[in-house]
Amino acid sequence: MVHLLLIDDDSGFCCLVERLLVPQGFTLETIPCPKRARTRLAERNFDLALVATHLNGLALLREFRRFSALPAILLAPAAAPDEMVNGLELGADDFLIKPVPPPLLLARIRAVLRRCPTAPRPLCHGDLAIDPCRADASYAGRPLGLTAMEFAILVELARVPGEPVSRDQLALRLHQRPASPFERSVDTHVARIRRKLGPAAPLIRSVRGVGYALLPSAPS
């Protein structure tokens, strides 16, 4: 999983980023306070930080660059050339002006992760390969062509191969809420993943009364 930290007090923008990234298989933690962000950066290993400059983001970047090479993208509502230069010289990996078009933000995040030595490596389970940075999956070299929702489910299952993952956990990844008693969206997405896996469909096993599990290899 790719763990991102967003340091911003713009609730609308934070919601937009969450809706953009969570279905793509990322996890996102949002913090509106630089002081709390300093604590979280020391407590947890993140893969990338998105830092709003209006929250004294340059000072925060300067501070955590003393102990961390964590990739960082600075976000500014408007930026003078000097501010952009200062941010990059302090060690920012990219600099974006808000509002950022969602496809551009996603592409920049993936680009930074790809060239970063701490970027998460593809998950491999037998012939099944999952690339979190590119948000794609293949089986025996054949692209599966998963949708964002299908990819998010597959990543959640791949995190704990062989262990059951409940429908509630999967619904939280899809909709940020538990599954309702009559909700079938998780089952529908899993059925589509299985169809795309073709002969390897048995890799995803139904666990009665719980949810689904991804087997380390397809049963013979």
C-alpha positions in Angstrom: 0.0 0.0 0.0 1.1 3.6 -0.7 0.6 5.8 2.4 0.3 9.5 1.8 0.1 12.4 4.2 -1.8 15.5 3.2 -1.0 18.6 5.3 -3.7 21.1 4.5 -6.6 22.9 6.2 -8.7 23.3 3.1 -11.5 20.8 3.8 -12.9 20.9 0.2 -9.5 20.2 -1.3 -8.9 17.4 1.2 -12.1 15.7 0.3 -11.3 16.0 -3.4 -7.9 14.4 -2.9 -9.4 11.6 -0.8 -12.0 10.9 -3.5 -9.3 10.9 -6.1 -6.7 8.7 -4.3 -8.5 6.2 -2.2 -10.2 4.4 -5.1 -6.7 4.2 -6.8 -5.4 2.0 -3.9 -3.7 4.7 -1.8 -4.3 5.4 1.8 -4.5 9.0 2.8 -4.1 10.7 6.2 -5.1 14.4 6.3 -3.8 16.7 9.0 -4.7 20.5 9.1 -2.1 21.5 11.7 1.7 21.7 11.1 2.5 20.9 14.7 0.5 17.6 14.6 2.0 16.9 11.2 5.5 17.0 12.7 4.4 14.4 15.3 2.9 12.1 12.7 6.0 12.3 10.5 8.0 11.1 13.4 5.5 8.4 14.4 4.8 6.8 11.0 6.5 5.9 7.8 4.7 7.6 4.9 5.6 7.2 1.2 4.9 10.8 0.2 3.7 14.1 1.8 1.6 16.7 0.1 2.3 20.0 1.9 0.3 23.3 1.7 2.7 26.2 1.6 0.2 28.6 3.3 0.6 26.4 6.5 4.2 27.5 6.7 5.0 24.5 4.4 8.5 25.7 3.5 9.5 25.8 7.1 8.0 22.4 7.7 9.8 20.9 4.7 13.1 22.4 5.9 12.5 20.9 9.3 11.7 17.3 8.3 14.4 17.3 5.6 16.9 17.3 8.6 15.9 13.7 9.4 13.9 12.4 6.4 14.2 11.9 2.7 10.4 11.5 2.4 9.2 12.6 -1.0 7.2 15.8 -0.8 5.0 17.8 -3.2 4.3 21.4 -2.2 0.9 22.9 -2.9 0.3 26.6 -3.2 -2.8 28.7 -4.0 -0.5 31.1 -5.8 3.3 31.1 -5.9 6.0 33.6 -6.8 8.9 32.2 -8.7 11.1 32.8 -5.6 8.9 30.6 -3.5 8.9 27.8 -6.0 12.7 28.0 -6.3 13.1 28.0 -2.5 10.8 25.0 -2.1 12.7 23.0 -4.7 16.1 23.9 -3.2 14.8 22.8 0.2 14.2 19.4 -1.2 10.7 19.4 -2.6 10.2 16.8 -5.3 7.5 18.8 -7.1 5.5 22.1 -6.8 1.8 22.4 -7.8 -0.5 25.4 -7.9 -4.0 25.0 -6.5 -6.6 24.3 -7.7 -4.8 21.3 -9.2 -6.7 19.3 -11.9 -7.2 15.8 -10.4 -5.6 13.9 -13.3 -2.5 16.1 -13.1 -2.3 15.6 -9.3 -2.5 11.9 -9.7 0.0 11.8 -12.5 2.5 14.0 -10.5 2.2 11.7 -7.4 2.8 8.6 -9.5 5.8 10.3 -11.2 7.4 11.2 -7.9 6.8 7.7 -6.4 8.3 6.1 -9.5 11.6 8.0 -9.3 11.8 7.7 -5.5 13.9 4.9 -4.0 11.3 4.4 -1.3 8.5 3.8 -3.9 6.5 0.7 -3.1 7.5 -2.3 -5.2 4.9 -4.3 -7.2 3.1 -7.0 -5.3 3.6 -10.5 -6.8 1.6 -13.6 -6.0 2.6 -16.3 -8.4 1.7 -15.0 -11.9 -0.4 -12.2 -10.5 1.5 -8.8 -10.5 0.1 -5.6 -8.9 1.9 -2.3 -9.4 0.6 0.3 -6.8 2.4 3.2 -8.4 0.9 2.6 -11.8 -2.4 1.3 -10.5 -2.4 -1.7 -12.8 -2.4 -5.4 -12.5 -1.5 -8.3 -14.8 -1.7 -12.1 -14.8 1.0 -14.1 -16.5 2.0 -10.9 -18.3 -1.5 -10.2 -19.5 -3.0 -6.8 -18.4 -6.2 -7.3 -16.5 -7.7 -3.9 -17.4 -9.2 -3.3 -13.9 -11.3 -0.3 -13.1 -10.1 1.9 -10.2 -12.6 0.2 -7.8 -11.6 -3.3 -8.9 -7.9 -2.4 -8.5 -8.6 -1.0 -5.0 -10.3 -4.3 -4.0 -7.5 -6.4 -5.4 -4.8 -4.4 -3.5 -6.7 -4.8 -0.3 -6.8 -8.6 -0.8 -3.2 -8.7 -1.8 -2.1 -7.0 1.4 -2.9 -10.2 3.3 -2.7 -13.1 0.9 -4.5 -16.2 2.2 -6.4 -14.2 4.9 -10.1 -13.3 4.7 -11.0 -9.7 4.2 -14.5 -8.7 5.2 -17.0 -7.0 3.0 -17.0 -4.1 5.5 -13.3 -3.6 5.0 -13.7 -3.7 1.2 -16.7 -1.3 1.3 -14.6 1.1 3.4 -12.0 1.1 0.6 -14.7 1.7 -2.0 -17.1 4.1 -0.2 -15.4 5.1 3.1 -18.3 3.4 5.0 -19.2 -0.2 6.1 -21.3 -2.3 3.7 -25.1 -2.2 4.3 -26.9 -5.5 4.8 -28.3 -5.5 1.3 -25.4 -4.0 -0.5 -24.0 -6.1 -3.4 -21.5 -3.7 -4.9 -18.5 -5.5 -3.4 -19.7 -8.8 -4.7 -20.3 -7.3 -8.1 -16.8 -5.8 -8.3 -15.2 -9.1 -7.2 -17.2 -11.0 -9.8 -15.8 -8.7 -12.5 -12.3 -9.2 -11.2 -12.7 -12.9 -11.5 -14.0 -12.7 -15.0 -11.0 -10.6 -16.0 -8.7 -13.2 -14.3 -10.2 -15.9 -16.6 -8.8 -19.3 -15.8 -7.1 -17.8 -12.7 -10.4 -16.7 -11.2 -10.1 -19.3 -8.3 -7.3 -17.1 -7.0 -10.1 -15.1 -5.2 -11.8 -17.4 -2.8 -15.2 -16.7 -1.2 -15.2 -17.0 2.6 -18.7 -17.8 3.8 -20.1 -15.2 6.1 -17.0 -13.0 5.9 -15.9 -11.8 2.5 -13.0 -12.9 0.2 -9.4 -14.0 0.3 -6.7 -13.9 -2.3 -4.8 -17.3 -2.5 -1.0 -17.2 -2.9 -1.4 -19.3 -6.1 -4.3 -20.6 -8.1 -5.6 -24.0 -6.8 -4.9 -26.9 -9.2 
